[in-house]
């Protein structure tokens, strides 16, 4: 918006280009945050891969869901 008010560039094209770059930076930043969380989860949280999912306790289901969500967003 500041670019439009200064008269720099072609207005709409410049604004769309800047918005696209900003969106890409936000996506990459999000991915790195979730990759970091995945590493921390691997170190701190217990592995539930060998347990039967139907016999998990409530807090174990929460941990499993959280780990799944972080893993899905880090890929």
N, C-alpha and C positions, 0 to 999 in steps of 0.2 A: 504494500500500500504506500509506503514511503517512496518507492521507486516511481510509482505513477504520479505522485505529486511533484516530483522533481523534474519530470519531463524526460527521463532517461529511457531509452529503448522503445519498443513497439507496444508498450502498455500491456495488453492482454497476453501476448506471447511471452513477454518477460515475466509477468506474474505467474503464469502457468509453469514456466520453467523453474522458477524459484520454489513454488509449491511442490513440484515433483522432486526436486533435490531434497527439500525438507522432509518429505514423506519417506524417501529412501533412507535418509539418515536415521529417522525414527525407527524404521523397520530393522535396520542393522543394529541399532543400539538395543532394541528390545531383544533381538536374538542373542546378543552377547550377554545381556543380563540373565536370560534364562539358561544359557550355557554355564554361566558361573553358578547359578542356583543348582543346576544338575550336578556339578562337581561337588558342591557343599552337601547336597543330599546323599550322594554316593558315600561320602565320608561319615556323615553324622547319623543318618536315618538307617534303621535296620532293613535288610533285604527280605522281602516277603515272597520271593519267587518260588520257594519250595513248599509253601503252605497252600492248603486248599482254600480257594477264595470263598467258598460257602461257609467255612468254619471260622472265618476271621471275626475278631471282636470289633466293636464299633470304632475304637480309636485306631485299630489296625486298618480298617477300611478307609478311614480318613487319611492316614499316611499313604496308603496305596493310591487313593484318588489324587492326592497332592503330587506324588511322584509322577503319576501318569500325566497330569496337567503340565508339569514343568518339562517333562520329557517331550511331550507333544509340541510345546511351544519353542523348545530349543532346536528342533529339527528343521 
